[in-house]
């Protein structure tokens, strides 16, 4: 199942390949945010045992990825600094309905879409990156991102009817594609 309405624009890949150090720095921040997101769900939904089990494991894995990205930053001599994020994540979060049970469904699906876009983009970097070590690293992480998108989608199906999941996923996927129609002027994983 292709979760994304539109593929990444070629301009994003050109921008990313021209600024690999910034993409890597942003990627570190994305991994940290992904771990934080999984932890936030653990605090918000502690009585959802299947979710708690799955996202505890996911949070640990995202932190390991954060550590791995930091090692690549060190290898390349990139000094850590906080980057202003692209508005992608905030725009997607605005689509999350505030009342339960809709809030949990939207949260799982937004996380699924973010992981799906990460998977797509890391695969592009794995195919086109001029640095062989980074190519291999992105290929490794691309596989993990694919697994993460399925984890969030499976959690949505665990707690909601299939028709409800699919209808809302379609709506949110269209919003995600709309957000990416304009390339953010600075290189980011989600821009």
C-alpha positions as CSV (number, residue, x, y, z in Angstrom):
1,X,0.0,0.0,0.0
2,X,1.4,3.4,-1.0
3,X,0.5,5.8,1.8
4,X,1.9,8.9,0.1
5,X,-0.3,10.7,-2.4
6,X,2.7,12.2,-4.2
7,X,6.4,11.4,-4.5
8,X,9.2,13.7,-3.3
9,X,10.0,16.4,-5.8
10,X,13.4,16.0,-7.6
11,X,14.3,19.5,-6.3
12,X,14.4,18.1,-2.7
13,X,17.0,15.5,-3.7
14,X,19.1,18.1,-5.4
15,X,18.9,20.3,-2.4
16,X,19.6,17.5,0.0
17,X,22.7,16.2,-1.9
18,X,24.1,19.7,-2.1
19,X,23.9,20.1,1.7
20,X,24.5,16.6,3.2
21,X,25.9,17.9,6.4
22,X,22.8,19.9,7.1
23,X,20.6,17.0,6.1
24,X,22.5,14.8,8.5
25,X,22.2,17.4,11.3
26,X,18.5,17.7,10.7
27,X,18.2,13.9,10.6
28,X,19.7,13.7,14.1
29,X,17.1,16.1,15.3
30,X,14.3,14.1,13.6
31,X,15.4,10.9,15.3
32,X,15.4,12.6,18.7
33,X,11.9,14.0,17.9
34,X,10.7,10.5,16.9
35,X,11.8,9.1,20.2
36,X,10.1,11.9,22.0
37,X,6.9,11.4,20.1
38,X,6.8,7.7,21.0
39,X,7.4,8.6,24.6
40,X,4.7,11.2,24.6
41,X,2.2,8.5,23.4
42,X,3.3,6.3,26.3
43,X,2.4,9.0,28.7
44,X,-0.9,9.9,27.0
45,X,-2.2,6.3,26.5
46,X,-0.7,4.2,29.3
47,X,-3.8,2.0,29.4
48,X,-3.4,0.9,25.7
49,X,-1.1,-2.1,26.4
50,X,-0.4,-3.0,22.7
51,X,0.6,0.6,22.0
52,X,2.7,0.8,25.1
53,X,4.6,-2.4,24.2
54,X,5.2,-1.4,20.6
55,X,6.2,2.2,21.3
56,X,8.5,1.4,24.2
57,X,10.6,-0.6,21.7
58,X,10.3,2.1,19.1
59,X,11.5,4.8,21.4
60,X,14.6,2.8,22.2
61,X,15.3,2.2,18.6
62,X,14.8,5.9,17.6
63,X,17.4,6.8,20.3
64,X,19.8,4.3,18.9
65,X,19.4,5.9,15.5
66,X,20.0,9.3,17.0
67,X,23.2,8.0,18.4
68,X,24.2,6.5,15.1
69,X,23.5,9.8,13.2
70,X,25.6,11.6,15.8
71,X,28.5,9.2,15.0
72,X,28.2,10.1,11.3
73,X,28.2,13.8,12.2
74,X,31.4,13.3,14.2
75,X,33.0,11.3,11.4
76,X,32.3,14.2,9.0
77,X,33.5,16.8,11.5
78,X,30.0,18.5,11.7
79,X,29.6,20.5,14.8
80,X,26.2,20.0,16.5
81,X,23.8,22.9,16.3
82,X,20.0,23.2,16.6
83,X,18.4,23.9,13.2
84,X,15.1,25.6,12.7
85,X,12.7,22.9,11.6
86,X,10.7,23.1,8.4
87,X,7.0,23.7,9.1
88,X,6.1,20.2,7.9
89,X,5.5,18.6,11.3
90,X,3.7,21.5,12.8
91,X,1.3,21.8,9.8
92,X,0.6,18.1,10.1
93,X,0.0,18.3,13.8
94,X,-2.6,21.0,13.1
95,X,-4.7,18.4,11.4
96,X,-5.0,16.3,14.6
97,X,-8.4,16.4,16.0
98,X,-8.4,17.3,19.7
99,X,-11.1,15.1,21.1
100,X,-10.7,11.4,21.8
101,X,-11.1,8.9,20.2
102,X,-10.2,10.8,17.1
103,X,-7.1,12.3,18.6
104,X,-5.4,8.9,18.9
105,X,-6.3,7.8,15.4
106,X,-5.0,11.0,13.9
107,X,-1.8,10.9,15.9
108,X,-1.1,7.4,14.8
109,X,-1.8,8.2,11.2
110,X,0.3,11.4,11.2
111,X,3.2,9.5,12.7
112,X,2.7,6.8,10.0
113,X,2.8,9.4,7.3
114,X,6.0,11.0,8.7
115,X,7.7,7.7,8.8
116,X,6.5,6.9,5.3
117,X,8.0,10.1,4.0
118,X,11.2,9.5,5.9
119,X,11.4,6.0,4.4
120,X,11.0,7.4,0.9
121,X,13.6,10.1,1.4
122,X,16.2,7.9,3.1
123,X,15.9,5.5,0.2
124,X,16.5,8.3,-2.2
125,X,19.6,9.3,-0.3
126,X,20.7,5.7,-0.2
127,X,20.5,5.5,-4.0
128,X,22.1,8.9,-4.8
129,X,24.4,9.9,-1.9
130,X,28.0,10.2,-3.1
131,X,29.4,9.1,0.3
132,X,29.3,5.3,0.4
133,X,29.2,5.1,4.2
134,X,26.2,7.4,4.2
135,X,24.6,5.4,1.4
136,X,24.8,2.2,3.5
137,X,23.6,4.0,6.6
138,X,20.6,5.5,4.8
139,X,19.7,2.1,3.3
140,X,19.8,0.6,6.8
141,X,17.7,3.3,8.3
142,X,15.3,3.3,5.3
143,X,14.3,-0.3,6.3
144,X,13.7,0.8,9.9
145,X,11.5,3.7,8.7
146,X,9.4,1.4,6.6
147,X,8.9,-0.9,9.6
148,X,8.0,2.2,11.8
149,X,5.3,3.4,9.3
150,X,3.7,-0.1,9.4
151,X,3.9,-0.1,13.2
152,X,1.9,3.1,13.5
153,X,-0.6,1.9,10.8
154,X,-1.0,-1.4,12.6
155,X,-1.7,0.4,15.8
156,X,-4.4,2.5,14.1
157,X,-6.0,-0.7,12.8
158,X,-5.7,-2.2,16.3
159,X,-7.9,0.4,17.9
160,X,-10.2,1.5,15.0
161,X,-12.3,0.0,12.2
162,X,-10.6,-0.4,8.9
163,X,-12.9,1.9,7.0
164,X,-12.4,4.6,9.5
165,X,-8.6,4.3,9.3
166,X,-8.6,4.3,5.5
167,X,-10.8,7.3,5.1
168,X,-8.9,9.4,7.6
169,X,-5.5,8.2,6.2
170,X,-6.6,9.3,2.7
171,X,-7.5,12.8,4.1
172,X,-4.3,13.2,6.0
173,X,-2.1,11.9,3.2
174,X,-3.6,14.5,0.9
175,X,-2.8,17.2,3.5
176,X,0.8,15.8,3.8
177,X,1.2,16.0,0.0
178,X,-0.2,19.6,-0.1
179,X,2.3,20.7,2.6
180,X,5.3,19.5,0.5
181,X,4.2,21.2,-2.7
182,X,6.4,24.2,-1.8
183,X,10.0,23.3,-1.2
184,X,11.3,24.8,2.1
185,X,14.3,27.1,1.3
186,X,16.6,25.3,3.7
187,X,17.6,21.6,3.4
188,X,15.7,19.5,5.8
189,X,14.6,15.8,5.8
190,X,11.0,16.9,5.8
191,X,10.9,20.0,3.7
